[in-house]
Amino acid sequence: MKPVLLPPNPVQHFYLGGDRIAALRGIVPETDRQPEEWLGSTVSRFGSDEIGLAVTDDGDFLRDLVAGDRAAWVGARAGRDAADLGILVKLLDARQRLPVHVHPDRGFASAHLDCPYGKTEAWYVLETEDDCAVHVGWNQPVDRDELDRRRDAQDSEWMLSRMNRVVVRPGMGVLVPAGTVHAIDGGIFVAEVQEPTDFSILLEWSITTSTRDESHLDLGFDAVMPSVSTEKLDAEALDALISTVGETPAGTDFRSLLPAVADPYFRLFDAAGDTAAREAGFAVVLVREGSGALVSDVGSIDVERGQVYAVPHAFGAWRLTGAAEILVAAPGAGWPGTLRGGDVR
């Protein structure tokens, strides 16, 4: 059982962007609001049955392939359902600032959304324009009643002025724990790894084509706002969410690109050239540069820049050969056992 090539899977959204995804993946954007691609996805966009689902060259949903032979894809592991891969991977190319928003944690999702996953996520910066930043967490404690008033007034300046601003460079990895307010400046292109859901609470919708009614998971703000942290994220805690490992060139060993606190949720690695072996397990592979092959005892498959593959557990331990550079996204260490314990604290 060999890795499966996944054709481009762009997703239309409420914000501008997508040209750098199109350039990498070799497609022509249909609109200027095509800022995301969901890679290897077996989950769909909130409120939709199919938007976001990965489709193979043969026209099959990856979700159906995984559900039809779960052991081959993820090993003998029971997840949320037969198609659960424990991870969602995206390309996100923002040509405008994303709205200030929050994702709920596992406790909230279990209680209100019938899902064991929340939406802790991480960004790995692929490209950025000068002085572009991500905004992560409050830089001071925020009063809940005041936050409600500023949200209703759509006071963007008030919200952003109270958030930590981190100027980013290619190769930086940033973890965003569930419950943490965040936004991304226009001009930033990232690979995003996250829990496999599409749960977002928008505190700011007026800069997008979204609306207030589409901003609270159909639960109402009174229900969702308790999942929004109002605590200060201090400098030490913020530093623990950032990795700069990827700012140096990739090598022949698979190296982790995210801070260690991300490991229970998801992992992201890179490698280049003729690499050491990577253990068996489901993974999404993005070929960033060059060409080469993914090789295991099962066989080999040629790869080249811009391609994306879903690698099944049954492919066994594998390595990269040739002159390619790849990103490899995988479920968290210990998954799915870590899922049963809720969020990591």
C-alpha positions, -999 to +999 in steps of 0.1 A: +000+000+000+017+031-012+012+069-005-018+084-023-014+115-044-038+142-034-048+168-061-052+205-051-082+210-028-086+248-024-113+261-001-132+294-006-134+315+025-144+348+040-110+365+037-087+373+008-057+353-004-046+321-022-021+331-049+009+315-032-010+283-027-019+283-064+017+289-074+030+260-052+003+236-063+002+246-100-034+258-102-051+290-113-072+306-085-109+307-092-114+338-070-093+361-048-109+345-018-093+310-021-069+314+008-069+278+022-062+243+010-071+214+032-045+186+029-053+150+036-086+161+052-112+136+063-133+163+080-154+190+063-160+226+069-184+235+098-219+234+084-210+215+053-210+178+044-182+179+018-163+212+016-127+206+026-127+168+022-096+155+004-103+137-029-078+114-047-069+114-083-094+086-088-122+108-074-125+089-041-129+107-008-099+100+014-124+097+042-140+067+026-106+050+019-096+054+055-130+042+068-128+012+045-094+000+058-086+018+090-059-006+101-039+000+069-041+037+072-035+044+109-027+010+124-048-007+151-061+025+167-096+035+175-104+072+169-134+094+170-148+075+140-136+051+113-121+080+092-104+098+121-068+106+113-061+127+145-050+157+125-060+183+099-033+200+077-039+232+058-021+257+036-032+292+046-022+322+024-036+354+039-037+385+017-055+404+045-054+403+082-075+375+096-101+385+121-095+381+158-109+347+167-107+318+191-111+280+189-128+261+217-110+234+237-119+197+240-140+201+271-162+227+254-164+207+222-174+175+241-201+193+260-215+215+233-205+201+199-205+163+204-169+161+195-138+149+215-115+174+196-113+211+202-090+231+179-056+237+192-035+246+161+000+256+150+014+277+122+047+270+104+057+301+084+066+293+048+068+329+034+061+364+048+064+400+038+084+425+058+072+433+094+042+409+092+031+395+125+009+370+142-012+382+172-014+356+200-031+359+234-038+389+255-009+411+267-030+421+297-060+406+316-092+415+298-126+421+315-152+398+301-180+423+301-157+448+283-147+422+258-184+415+251-190+453+245-160+456+223-170+426+203-205+439+197-190+473+187-165+455+164-137+475+180-107+460+162-082+485+175-091+478+211-087+440+206-054+442+187-039+467+211-044+442+239-029+412+220+007+401+218+022+409+184+050+386+172+068+395+140+074+363+121+101+349+098+101+319+075+108+288+095+091+299+127+066+276+143+038+290+166+014+270+187-020+285+194-037+266+223-075+263+223-091+293+240-064+317+230-073+348+209-053+351+177-051+366+143-026+366+113-015+397+093-020+398+056+011+388+037+019+356+057+018+321+041+018+292+065+014+255+068-011+249+095-015+217+116-044+214+140-069+191+156-093+178+130-123+202+134-135+235+120-147+252+152-141+290+152-156+318+173-151+351+156-147+381+179-143+402+148-162+396+117-167+430+101-134+429+082-145+397+064-176+386+044-188+367+075-216+379+098-223+380+135-248+351+131-220+330+115-195+338+143-206+316+173-209+280+161-247+283+160-247+283+198-250+321+205-223+342+221-236+337+256-228+300+252-194+303+235-178+332+252-169+312+284-145+292+262-125+324+254-096+330+278-094+365+292-061+359+310-028+375+302-004+354+281+029+366+296+063+366+278+075+334+293+043+315+283+044+331+248+080+320+243+071+284+251+047+285+221+073+295+196+100+274+178+127+288+155+142+254+146+131+258+110+150+290+104+181+269+095+181+246+064+165+212+065+189+182+068+188+144+064+173+138+098+136+145+104+135+173+128+105+187+147+095+222+137+070+230+165+075+236+202+074+205+224+041+215+239+025+207+205+036+170+206+005+155+222-018+172+196+002+170+163+037+170+150+054+186+120+088+177+106+110+185+077+138+168+059+158+170+027+181+149+005+187+112+013+172+110+048+172+086+077+141+064+081+108+077+094+087+052+114+055+038+101+024+058+107-001+080+089+013+113+076+006+141+052+037+149+031+041+182+012+070+184-013+083+220-009+112+219-033+130+196-058+122+160-066+130+126-052+112+095-039+095+081-008+110+047-003+100+018+020+102-020+019+067-019+002+081+000-028+088+036-038+069+065-053+084+095-071+076+130-058+082+165-070+077+201-059+041+211-051+027+176-047+009+163-016+006+127-005-013+109+022+011+082+036-006+051+051+007+032+081+009+001+059+036+018+038+059+010+067+090+028+078+101+050+049+128+075+039+132+103+014+158+099-014+169+124-041+170+162-040+136+170-025+127+190+006+095+179+024+072+188+053+057+158+071+026+163+094+016+135+117-009+129+146+003+137+181+026+115+200+006+088+218-026+095+197-054+085+201-047+077+238-040+114+244-075+123+231-092+105+260-074+128+286-088+161+272-065+191+266-029+190+278-023+214+307 
